[in-house]
Amino acid sequence: TLPAPADDARAHSERVAAHIREEIVAAGGWMSFARYMERTLYAPGLGYYASGRTIVGRMPSSGSDFVTAPELSPLFGRALARQVAQALDASGSDEVWEFGAGSGALAAELLATLGERVRRYAIVEVSAPLRERQREATRVFGDRVRWLDALPDSMSGVVVANEVLDAMPVDLLHFDGAAWHSRGVVRGEEGGAFAWADRPTGVRPPLDAGFAAGSTTELHAQAR
């Protein structure tokens, strides 16, 4: 069993839930799972990655929930820099694009290791609190680092993404044995925060994998 959350964590969770419930009502009573996931993770000031909590860190004593390889040792970034350098040479580019840079530890190590090989380092980050941590981590590199809310329509450079695909919203499809449905979220009954609700859809999985009745799978449009 999981430990009971602290009072402040429980209060914050209720604020997130209230925000989502209001949006579900405004949307007519149903929200796609992708939108639900996006709100729980990235709603400004509320979502898991946007609340300002120190969720990424080396030790639990820092208040963090998890750690990633760049936080543990500079060796990860230095090893990755060797392959990034190869990709830069192959593409004839001098730009690196990092999608979801976390604390900025990997960006700082790549920039330090690659040196002048990288003219510009672009970070695509939707979380304002994480942007601030990244700015602090990369401050020494000045205006070589810039931030964007989304990837542009066209770009040149090498793209880096470390432990980020699982934090990008996905759409859910559910097969009832006869037809496919888009799986979404509605307000639950009295006493329950949310519940699943399916709607018929013409969308299909990209591959016919012989899905059995009751199967649920995901479509990752944002990753594509």
HELIX and SHEET records of a PDB file:
HELIX    1   1 ASP A    7  ALA A   26  1                                  20    
HELIX    2   2 PHE A   33  TYR A   42  1                                  10    
HELIX    3   3 PRO A   60  SER A   62  5                                   3    
HELIX    4   4 ALA A   69  LEU A   72  1                                   4    
HELIX    5   5 PRO A   74  SER A   91  1                                  18    
HELIX    6   6 ALA A  105  LEU A  114  1                                  10    
HELIX    7   7 GLY A  115  ARG A  117  5                                   3    
HELIX    8   8 ALA A  128  ALA A  137  1                                  10    
HELIX    9   9 ARG A  139  ARG A  144  5                                   6    
HELIX   10  10 LEU A  165  ALA A  167  5                                   3    
SHEET    1   A 4 MET A  31  SER A  32  0                                        
SHEET    2   A 4 TRP A 180  ARG A 187 -1                                        
SHEET    3   A 4 ASP A 171  PHE A 175 -1                                        
SHEET    4   A 4 THR A 216  LEU A 219 -1                                        
SHEET    1   B 3 MET A  31  SER A  32  0                                        
SHEET    2   B 3 TRP A 180  ARG A 187 -1                                        
SHEET    3   B 3 PHE A 194  PRO A 200 -1                                        
SHEET    1   C 4 VAL A 145  LEU A 148  0                                        
SHEET    2   C 4 ARG A 120  VAL A 124  1                                        
SHEET    3   C 4 GLU A  95  PHE A  99  1                                        
SHEET    4   C 4 VAL A 158  VAL A 160  1                                        
END                                                                             
